């Protein structure tokens, strides 16, 4: 388990730091919504023609960079045609 001071010692971009703060407040989880939006559970949203678009979201690149830094870990996967893909991550603290 990652200690809070470890995350604060990492060099995070403003977007990454915002994600960590929001995910902490939301219970430590970030989930993938249809359309490729990564957001917190219960996030308010608007409806587009195809998807619910969360008012706050990040892209997969931000998620992957925080996985590489050891800040996030996969907590749930969804089966797919050629294996599985992550649909939820948890903070490692």
LUMSEKOL-252712 format. One record per residue (C-alpha): x negated, y negated, z negated; residue number from 0; residue in one letter. Coordinates in steps of 0.5 Angstrom, whole numbers, plus 500, padded with zeros to 3 digits. Layout:
<nodes>
<<X Y Z> NUM A>,
...
</nodes>
This chain:
<nodes>
<<500 500 500> 0 X>,
<<497 493 502> 1 X>,
<<497 488 496> 2 X>,
<<499 481 497> 3 X>,
<<493 478 497> 4 X>,
<<490 482 503> 5 X>,
<<495 479 507> 6 X>,
<<494 472 505> 7 X>,
<<486 473 506> 8 X>,
<<488 475 514> 9 X>,
<<487 470 519> 10 X>,
<<495 470 522> 11 X>,
<<498 466 527> 12 X>,
<<503 461 525> 13 X>,
<<508 466 528> 14 X>,
<<505 472 525> 15 X>,
<<505 468 518> 16 X>,
<<513 466 519> 17 X>,
<<514 473 521> 18 X>,
<<511 476 514> 19 X>,
<<515 471 510> 20 X>,
<<522 472 513> 21 X>,
<<521 480 513> 22 X>,
<<519 479 505> 23 X>,
<<525 475 504> 24 X>,
<<529 480 508> 25 X>,
<<527 486 504> 26 X>,
<<521 488 508> 27 X>,
<<524 491 514> 28 X>,
<<524 488 521> 29 X>,
<<528 492 526> 30 X>,
<<529 492 534> 31 X>,
<<535 490 537> 32 X>,
<<538 491 544> 33 X>,
<<534 487 549> 34 X>,
<<527 487 546> 35 X>,
<<529 482 540> 36 X>,
<<525 484 533> 37 X>,
<<529 481 527> 38 X>,
<<531 482 520> 39 X>,
<<537 485 518> 40 X>,
<<543 481 517> 41 X>,
<<540 475 522> 42 X>,
<<545 471 525> 43 X>,
<<546 471 532> 44 X>,
<<550 468 538> 45 X>,
<<553 473 544> 46 X>,
<<550 472 551> 47 X>,
<<553 476 557> 48 X>,
<<549 482 555> 49 X>,
<<546 482 548> 50 X>,
<<547 479 541> 51 X>,
<<541 474 541> 52 X>,
<<538 473 534> 53 X>,
<<537 466 532> 54 X>,
<<530 468 529> 55 X>,
<<526 473 533> 56 X>,
<<519 475 535> 57 X>,
<<517 479 541> 58 X>,
<<513 486 541> 59 X>,
<<506 483 542> 60 X>,
<<507 480 535> 61 X>,
<<509 486 532> 62 X>,
<<504 490 535> 63 X>,
<<498 485 533> 64 X>,
<<501 486 526> 65 X>,
<<501 493 526> 66 X>,
<<493 493 529> 67 X>,
<<492 488 523> 68 X>,
<<495 493 518> 69 X>,
<<501 489 516> 70 X>,
<<506 493 519> 71 X>,
<<508 500 519> 72 X>,
<<513 504 523> 73 X>,
<<519 506 518> 74 X>,
<<524 509 523> 75 X>,
<<523 511 531> 76 X>,
<<528 513 536> 77 X>,
<<528 519 540> 78 X>,
<<526 517 548> 79 X>,
<<525 521 554> 80 X>,
<<518 522 553> 81 X>,
<<517 522 546> 82 X>,
<<519 517 541> 83 X>,
<<519 509 540> 84 X>,
<<519 505 534> 85 X>,
<<525 501 532> 86 X>,
<<524 499 525> 87 X>,
<<517 497 521> 88 X>,
<<516 496 514> 89 X>,
<<511 491 511> 90 X>,
<<505 495 508> 91 X>,
<<505 491 501> 92 X>,
</nodes>
